[in-house]
Structures are given as C-alpha cells and as structure tokens.
C-alpha cells in the first residue's frame, strides 16, 4: 500500500490468486475475480485490512497490474472531462437542426403541462385559504397525496414533493398554521413566478425552474466555468425521499469562501451512493455550479491529490454572521429549503424549551437533533465552544459535523 | 399586515371574513398595496410570501442570558487509543454484549478514558444495567461526571465515587446503593452506622437491597443490627438477616442452629477392614419434631418446597445454615467421607440437597469438590453451576481437566455444562484443553444443539494469550462441519474481537490477568 493505492494477491477458489487493487482516492476497486458483485469480497477484504491493519501492508511499490489500471483510470477521467468540455457536435447541420427542433418541442410540451399543473394547484391552494386552515387537522393522507400525484403527472416534481410534505404538518406543534402558510405562500409564489418567467432575472429563473423540478443536464453544468479551490468537506447527511435515497454533502472553499452542495441519489438498495467526499477532509478540486442567483448546488469536475485532514477555518464566527448569511441566501432564492451553517465557536446547552447552541456574544440558535445526538454533542463540548457545521431550515439548526478538542466527528 | 395576522386570517378562512389591508408607508407596505385585494385568496398568499420572507430575512437571532453550565475541568487520565475507542463504541452499540465488562475493566486497568462520544451510551447503559455500574464508574472521568450532573436519568453516577457522606442523605436509590457498597469495602463499620442511622425511615424495598450489602466485610460487629433485623416486617429482610448471621462465625444464631441440628445427625465411622471388606460409614438421621417460633425467627421456612416432606425440609434448611466445618470438626472426618456416609438410605436426595445448598451458600470449596464428583457421576447437570461457583479457579481447572481430556468427543453433555459454568478467565493450559476438546467434539459428533448454542460464549473465557491459537485446527473437512461451522464462526469472531481489544491497549504482563 502507498498513499494513492493498495493492492494484494488474494487466494480464492481459482487456481491463481486474484489480483486486487484499490484506488484510495476514489475509492475505486479492481479485481481479477469473476464475481459480479461490485466491489467484490476480495476488494472489501483488502479495504478492511487497509482500514484496520495498515501496518501489515509494508510494500510501497505497486505491481504492474495496479499501475496499469491506475493509469487507465486517469486516462478515462481525462477523456470524460474533455468530452464534457467540448460537447459533441453532430456532423450534419441538417440533423442538428432537426434534433434541436425535436428537443424544443419536447420542452414546450413539458412547460405546457407544468403550467396546467400549477394552475390546478392554484385552485387547490385558494380553496385551502378560503375554507380556512382550521378545517385541516385530521384530513386523510389522500387529501394531500392527490394534488401531489397530479403534480407528478404534470412533471412538476419539485412542487409535488413540497405538497406531499404538507401531509402531517398540522401535527407539528402550535406553530403549524404559520408553517403551513409559509409553505403554501411559497407554492403560490412559484406559480406566480412561473406565469411570468421571462420577466425574471436569469438567476431567479434558474432557481425557480429547479424548485419546480426541472433538472439541468450534466453537460450544461460541466460547460460552466469551474471554481478551483481547496474545499473543506463540511458535512454529509442521508435522507429517504419516497423510494429515493438522497445524500447531501456540503463543501466550503477556503479561498473562494463559497459553499457548495453535492447531491448523490440512489433509487435502489444496491445502488451505491457517492463515497468520494469524506466529511472532515479537505480536497483540492475544481467544482462547477448549477445556475442560480447564488448558486449552491455543484458537482466535482476534477480533483487533484488525495484528501487531507487539517484543522478547518469555519466561516461563521458568530450566530449573527450565520443568520445574516441565511438572510442573504433566502433573499436570492426564497424556495431554498436548507442553508449551510459552519459555526466556528458555539456551545451546546440544554434549555427548558429544547437544546440550543450559544455563541460568545450570547446569541443562540435552536437545535434540531435527537436527544441522544444532543447529549453526544454536550459530551464532546464539555461546556466549551466547538465548531459545528450543518443545515439551517429557517426554524432550527441541524448539526451534522463537530470539531472539538482537535478532533472531527460526524453526528 | 404582519405574518402572524395573515396566519390568523388563513386559519379562519377568507370565505368568512374580509381582509383589512393596512399597507403602511414602508417598502413592504408599498408592495402589499400593489396586490389585488379583490382576489382575496391569492392576495393573502402573495402577502404571506412577501411578509414571510421579509420577516425571515430580517430575523435577529435570539439572545440567551441564562447562566451557562460551568465548563468541565480537563481530565487527569489519558484517552484510549483510537482503535480501543472504536472497539468500545462497537460494544456500546450492541456488538458482543458479553465483552463490555471486560473492555471496561481493561480501560480501568490501563488508566485510560473513553472518548467523550461514548459517555452518553455508557451512562445510559449504567441506568438500565445496574450490574455494570461498578465497571462503568472508573472510566467516566471528569467529563462523564460533569455530563451526568446535567441529566436526571444519569443521577446514579453522581456521588457514587465521592467520599462525601451527604450522598447517603440526599442521593437517589441507585446512587445510595453504590455509595454504601463502596463504603462497606473501605470502612465496614461506618457503612453499618450510616445504615443504622436511617434504617427506620427506609422503604421495605430499600431495606431488602441495603441489607445484602453487609455481606461484604461481614463480622461479628454486625450481629446486633442483624439480630434486630430478624424482626423486620418484610420477609426478604428477615431471610437476608438470618442468612448473614448464619454465615458469621461465632454469632448467636449460628450457635442456636448448631444446637438444634447437632442431636439430629449421628455419624458412625466406617471400618477399614484388613482382611474383611471395609465397611463404609453412615449417618443416622432424626427428623426435627416441630418448627417453633424461634426456628422461624432464625429463618427456617415452615412450608416445604414441592417434592419435600415437611420435617426433612426443616432439617435441610437448618443444615444449610449450619457451618459445614462444624461437622468435619465434630466428627473428625473429611467432607468426602461424610458425604459418602450420609447419602445412602432413605434420605439420599434430601441430604444431597442439604449439603449442596450449604456448600453453595457458604462457598465451601472442599465440600463443593466432594459433592461435585457425585453430581458428575449421577449426571445432575443442573447442580453443577452452583457447586462450580463455590470453587476457586485453580480448583475448577484441576478437577475439570481430566474430565474434559478423557472425553473422546462422543458424550459432551457434562463437559459442555462444565465449560459453560466455568465463568472465570481460564488459564492458558485450561484454554488449550478446552480448545482441543472442542475440536474433537466438532469432528466426531454430528450434532449437539445445546453445545452449539453455548459455543460462542466459551470464547469470552479463553486466556488472552491463547486467543490467536483459536483459529486453527478445526475439522473443516469433517461431515459434521456443516452443523458446527456457524457456532465455530461465532466463537472465532468473538475470540478475534477480544484479541483486537487486548491488542489495542498497551501491553501488560499476561500473567497478571488470567485467573482473576
């Protein structure tokens, strides 16, 4: 094993030992065994040894079969970037025109469906407001699921998800009417905005299209200018949305001072999520951002070297700074559901109304955590300030990562 | 119109009320004034979007002025290695629950503290499993006690290590029990004094719990207190007091009991004939006539256990409370001799019961050894655990080794039970004996469900120095392997975990930690 890769010859049921290699930067696996599982048990076994008994792998010079595979991987990566940077141009201008026209037609038909779906949503929303929210507690799930399903049919999946999420909102405590009004008013705002999309600034157009559920193609994103930086992987969390697992990874660029959100999706239990961004590490990489007023969502176009652990410079020195950052984000994009916070010095404390974190100036944020996570946080802090990164959801801060006493931990 | 007024309007519904527009002169007011308030619903939603965003972006963070808890002082002891810390977290997460006490003791012996993230789980484990508290307390460190002070659920850990006696007067049940246990070890007289001072105010449950603590450091000085407890309202307290007095050499109860039983048993020594066959000794038994008030006060239960006659049951209980050494001295005979003489005849089952109960209760290793041989010969498997518990570790290993060695891999029932109840950490030699036997059994025996179930647990007792020898030599080609492989895999996984665990601590002389 060396800094970039690990390898091993593993005796399996075959006559010759299998040749197993791991690219530690990925991590990516390669094995000569015939298994259809990926990574195979040989790769995983070797990876376990790397993790638990690294001292037992003393050889530093990789064998030819590992270096060959690694160089092929690098080649492939370069090709992918080159391809993304220079989109293929169909040779025949006539054909190009034709396919462009077809794409335009498809887009127009989808936009028409979205318009119809949002008009229907508007009628439903107006009904809610006319009859009054007071009639809503106790409504069956179908009351919310039906309009959500119609929005899915109308291909406005982002809005559909937000409508579906209203199911159960009436049981979220005393403040549920305010919460429901906030959510419904944002849905109304999306519909209003959509009805005069062309008049909006291009960034807002992009934010709104993303909120409604339009996706931006990878090629389009790769075509954006990149941001090269030393990126600190702040935090990561995994959430289940219907049958989809969504992994959110938050990054912060130490020079650009920009936050970035990388998403990874898995639609099936055996579809692996991206594991290349390890919270607590720093990577040198070029990121490309999805369009928007204050772009957050991004993809890694290219990364250099291997991840490093180093003491972080968390950008929000106080609760006030973090709040101001949230305000700026929401002003740009009112549909934003989560704002990344990276607080350099806060102390977790239990209070009668729930857990909170407090900064040196005495300003505080309520926490959204389980009791056991909160106590873990208190144990790590010992009553002293810690670094915390996580997500602000407009009402509470959900801590995901802690830096305490020179150590990094995921909550 | 601000957001909360809009919320109120939305709650009631625009169908029932007109909306009053108070636009105002602000920037927001001018925007609100542009809305078409004839279309009430849409205007309300648009106003909510505007004013909600306005409030969200202008929101100032709340201020908290309540006093912050005093930060925790730094630790005096070093932390565990990363490796040991992660193994402990796995145990706390529920892997290999049988190894948690061993890991905690290893931490304490190394003088190292767990990482703070393990503390909530440790404190919660101590709340649910009181038997682990004594092992958890030494590894909590200052941070753990600081944390426990903030959560009422974890009060059990507060004061349990303090020398301050105030905990006895102000602490909760769990904390007081731990405190008393600890004090009893260091200053037994003071512990009894404290208990006496509050005795009449304790609840019956607490009295029953506290009195059994006196077993540690029990002396004749405790007699007046225990004699008084014989009159307690709660039966459990009375029985505990009687049992403790019976264990106290020179106590009045001891004398009373001896006076009662001495006339009831008569030993006729055997004759070692020179030419004729030797004649074994015998014990003549006279049953007690009644179970009077005094006997009941001394802890004799008049109603017999199912399967026993009334009078013999009284005798069994009295024998249980009479020091076994009384008989060996009185009759000048070895335990084996007395056992052999008293069993044949009408009361065989009952006398075996009486002597076994006495040996287990009094932890008399010599008697336990003699009775053990009979239990093995007559295959009274259920009796083994108690008798083995009364023996010292070297005595157990000395007795068991030939039994286990002799097994050719066919029988296994007794051996399995023996190994199962041998809960001390085995010596390397004994560990190897057991390993050899297990390999033999798995090669020759096609199935044994009970043994397979116990298999994994054996790995918790292997000597640390033999853990690495466990993995080899298994009969993986035998036809019986299909049955055994799962049990052996679990056994090896546990052995591997223990091996990793001990490797994660600074090495220490292995001879200091076998045969605890």
Boltz contact constraints between the chains, C-beta under 6 A:
constraints:
  - contact:
      token1: [A, 126]
      token2: [B, 41]
      max_distance: 6.0
  - contact:
      token1: [A, 129]
      token2: [B, 10]
      max_distance: 6.0
  - contact:
      token1: [A, 129]
      token2: [B, 14]
      max_distance: 6.0
  - contact:
      token1: [A, 129]
      token2: [B, 41]
      max_distance: 6.0
  - contact:
      token1: [A, 129]
      token2: [B, 44]
      max_distance: 6.0
  - contact:
      token1: [A, 130]
      token2: [B, 13]
      max_distance: 6.0
  - contact:
      token1: [A, 130]
      token2: [B, 14]
      max_distance: 6.0
  - contact:
      token1: [A, 130]
      token2: [B, 15]
      max_distance: 6.0
  - contact:
      token1: [A, 130]
      token2: [B, 41]
      max_distance: 6.0
  - contact:
      token1: [A, 131]
      token2: [B, 13]
      max_distance: 6.0
  - contact:
      token1: [A, 132]
      token2: [B, 11]
      max_distance: 6.0
  - contact:
      token1: [A, 132]
      token2: [B, 12]
      max_distance: 6.0
  - contact:
      token1: [A, 132]
      token2: [B, 13]
      max_distance: 6.0
  - contact:
      token1: [A, 133]
      token2: [B, 10]
      max_distance: 6.0
  - contact:
      token1: [A, 133]
      token2: [B, 11]
      max_distance: 6.0
  - contact:
      token1: [A, 134]
      token2: [B, 11]
      max_distance: 6.0
  - contact:
      token1: [A, 177]
      token2: [B, 7]
      max_distance: 6.0
  - contact:
      token1: [A, 177]
      token2: [B, 11]
      max_distance: 6.0
  - contact:
      token1: [A, 178]
      token2: [B, 7]
      max_distance: 6.0
  - contact:
      token1: [A, 181]
      token2: [B, 7]
      max_distance: 6.0
  - contact:
      token1: [A, 181]
      token2: [B, 10]
      max_distance: 6.0
  - contact:
      token1: [A, 181]
      token2: [B, 48]
      max_distance: 6.0
  - contact:
      token1: [A, 182]
      token2: [B, 52]
      max_distance: 6.0
  - contact:
      token1: [A, 185]
      token2: [B, 45]
      max_distance: 6.0
  - contact:
      token1: [A, 185]
      token2: [B, 48]
      max_distance: 6.0
  - contact:
      token1: [A, 185]
      token2: [B, 49]
      max_distance: 6.0
  - contact:
      token1: [A, 185]
      token2: [B, 52]
      max_distance: 6.0
  - contact:
      token1: [A, 188]
      token2: [B, 45]
      max_distance: 6.0
  - contact:
      token1: [A, 189]
      token2: [B, 49]
      max_distance: 6.0
  - contact:
      token1: [A, 319]
      token2: [B, 61]
      max_distance: 6.0
  - contact:
      token1: [A, 323]
      token2: [B, 61]
      max_distance: 6.0
  - contact:
      token1: [A, 327]
      token2: [B, 57]
      max_distance: 6.0
  - contact:
      token1: [A, 330]
      token2: [B, 56]
      max_distance: 6.0
  - contact:
      token1: [A, 330]
      token2: [B, 57]
      max_distance: 6.0
  - contact:
      token1: [A, 331]
      token2: [B, 57]
      max_distance: 6.0
  - contact:
      token1: [A, 334]
      token2: [B, 53]
      max_distance: 6.0
  - contact:
      token1: [A, 358]
      token2: [B, 64]
      max_distance: 6.0
  - contact:
      token1: [A, 362]
      token2: [B, 63]
      max_distance: 6.0
  - contact:
      token1: [A, 362]
      token2: [B, 64]
      max_distance: 6.0
  - contact:
      token1: [A, 363]
      token2: [B, 61]
      max_distance: 6.0
  - contact:
      token1: [A, 363]
      token2: [B, 63]
      max_distance: 6.0
  - contact:
      token1: [A, 364]
      token2: [B, 62]
      max_distance: 6.0
  - contact:
      token1: [A, 364]
      token2: [B, 64]
      max_distance: 6.0
  - contact:
      token1: [A, 375]
      token2: [B, 120]
      max_distance: 6.0
  - contact:
      token1: [A, 376]
      token2: [B, 117]
      max_distance: 6.0
  - contact:
      token1: [A, 376]
      token2: [B, 120]
      max_distance: 6.0
  - contact:
      token1: [A, 379]
      token2: [B, 116]
      max_distance: 6.0
  - contact:
      token1: [A, 379]
      token2: [B, 119]
      max_distance: 6.0
  - contact:
      token1: [A, 379]
      token2: [B, 120]
      max_distance: 6.0
  - contact:
      token1: [A, 379]
      token2: [B, 147]
      max_distance: 6.0
  - contact:
      token1: [A, 380]
      token2: [B, 116]
      max_distance: 6.0
  - contact:
      token1: [A, 382]
      token2: [B, 72]
      max_distance: 6.0
  - contact:
      token1: [A, 382]
      token2: [B, 143]
      max_distance: 6.0
  - contact:
      token1: [A, 383]
      token2: [B, 69]
      max_distance: 6.0
  - contact:
      token1: [A, 383]
      token2: [B, 71]
      max_distance: 6.0
  - contact:
      token1: [A, 383]
      token2: [B, 72]
      max_distance: 6.0
  - contact:
      token1: [A, 384]
      token2: [B, 71]
      max_distance: 6.0
